[in-house]
Amino acid sequence: MDFALTLGAAVTSQSAPILIPWWAWGGFLLFITAMLALDLGVFHKTDKALPFKEAISWCAVWISLAAIFGGLIWWGENAETAQIYAAGYLLELALSVDNLFVFLMVFSFFKVPEEFQHRVLFWGILGAVIMRALFILGGVTLVSKFGFLMFVFGAFLIVTGIKMALPEKEDAKDLEKNIFVRLGRKVFPVTGELRGHHFFVKEAGRWIATPLFLVLLVIEGTDVIFAVDSIPAVMGILPKDMPYQTKLFVAFTSNIFAILGLRSLFFALAGFMKYFRFLKIGLSFILVFIGVKIILAQGIDFHIPTLVSLGVLGVILALSVVASVALPKKETNSPH
């Protein structure tokens, strides 16, 4: 049975059985597992800083793979589903870029050498894949049974978007008080310094965590917090009449492709963070737009076409980047 035709049958016939075959799920998960194994086991077997050109190359690889996957959906005459997948991917990628600021702050605070950063992000994002799967499964299942939750998601996104636009102080010195750092120190004894790329070392017959493990905990915990925003946002992209398993498949695949490209994106953009000063403003507009979109669809059955939503996402992100480049943040520490 052809996957594209199977998916097409699920999308175009609302009364037909949901026919996302087990091998489509299995094939996707096997492919992702193989790519991750190649990434850490072959291409990054030794600890080294990821050069800018290599990071750009990996970004191109992950974006190309995501585009090819979307093309496969389109090839099965499922243009609407392909557009929904593309919107979900672009939205998740944009929201994930906000994580990069946190990664940079955490690595700087714990003085993690560049050659160990890729390893931390690898395991952090692998954990994020598992957690996102659980979040998406729970979100889609709850909404399919309790449709009124979409109103809650919509209102939550509007409030979150407004709060994101407000000025906020971020002090790296407070990172030691982070709940995940405090929890890690309470549960495990921690060495005073890094021990290479190890998360745990054995000393005097007992296993002791290293500060690198605390860094991993912060990154994993941060993703859980960001997922609280991003999962409802992705749910808002999905049409409410889309079949249950199709929602799961589209939300999961678009989400995972975006997350897996995040490591390479971090190393490619680490030196250009100052050019994203207006990204939070752009993301706040996007969250409010999706929140309003959800409430309109649920309340008065007014649906904004997926292609329009995709265009709005692209325009807002482009404007936020252009504004950031045109109006860079001025240095405050003047010698005079």
Secondary structure, 3 states (H helix, E strand, C coil): CCHHHHHHHHHHCCCCCCCCCHHHHHHHHHHHHHHHHHHHHHHCCCCCCCCHHHHHHHHHHHHHHHHHHHHHHHHCCCHHHHHHHHHHHHHHHHHHHHHHHHHHHHHHHCCCCHHHHHHHHHHHHHHHHHHHHHHHHHHHHHHHHCCCHHHHHHHHHHHHHHHHHCCCCCCHHHHHHCHHHHHHHHHCCECCCCCCCCCEEEECCEEEECHHHHHHHHHHHHHHHHHHHHHHHHHHHCCCCCCHHHHHHHHHHHHHHHHHCHHHHHHHHHHHHHHHCCHHHHHHHHHHHHHHHHHHHHHCCCCCCHHHHHHHHHHHHHHHHHHHHHCCCCCCCCCC
